[in-house]
Each structure stands twice: as structure tokens, then as C-alpha cells.
Amino acid sequence: MLDKKKCNECYKYFRETQGKMTILPDENKLIWHFYCKKCLRSWRKRGLQKKGFSDKEINEIVLKEYP
């Protein structure tokens, strides 16, 4: 497990190539978090839905950004 990272969303373990490290603000500091690709896709989809994109547009954007 030493070479794997725990997803901050689903709490499963993945190789670093199966996700992405992100920096998120927390109070007065920035904290690194790891997210697997599945959770990143879900996170991105929710954001695009809130911005009013259609399902087709969302799928195209997410597939392009997270193949």
C-alpha cells in the first residue's frame, strides 16, 4: 500500500497514475488531496451541470479532460 494513494472522495486506494493530486483551500492554508479519475469525473460533471451544460456537452468535455 505504500505506493498507492487514498482517494479523498471514495477512500479507495489507487496508483498515482490512476488519479490526480489537487490543491484545495482549507481555512488559511492549501492542502494537497488525491482523487481517483472516477471521482474527478463525477466532480467535474456536477460542476458542468451547475453551469447549465447539456448532458452531451458534459460527456464530451469530461471524456476530453479525463480519458
N, C-alpha and C positions, 0 to 999 in steps of 0.2 A: 504493500500500500504506500510505501514511501515515494514511489514515482508517480502516484496518482493524486489528483486534486479533487476535493469535495465541492460539488455544485452548491452554491449558496441558496438556490431555489428548491431543488428536488432532493438535495442531501445525498445523492448517489456519487460514487467515485468514478472518475474518468481520467484518461491520459490528457495532458495539456493540449495536445493536438485536436482533441475532441470537443474543445470549447474555447473560451476566451477569458483572459483576465481583464477586468474593467475597474476603473477608479470611480468610486461614488462618494459624494459628500456625506459626512456624518458629524453633526454638530459643527465644531470648529476645525475639523481635520478631514483629510481624504483617506479613504480606506480601499485597499485592493480586494476585489471579490472575484471568484472564478464562477463562470456559468457555462453549463454544457450547451451544445448547439441547439438541442431541443427546447431548452428553457429560453435561450436567446431568441429563437424564432417566435415563441409564444409571446415574449415580452415585446418584441418588435411589432407583431401582429396587433396586439392590444393598442399600442401607440398609434399605429396607422388607422385603426378603426375609429379611434377618438378624433382623428384629424379628418374623417369623412371619406377615406378612400374606399373604393368598391372592393369586393372580395377578389375579383380578377386582378385588379391593380396590386392589392396586398400580396397575393400569391406570387406575382411576377417580381415584385420588389424583394420579398423575403428570399425567394429562390436565388436571386442575383446576389444578395448580400451574404446569405448563409447557404451555400450549395451543399 
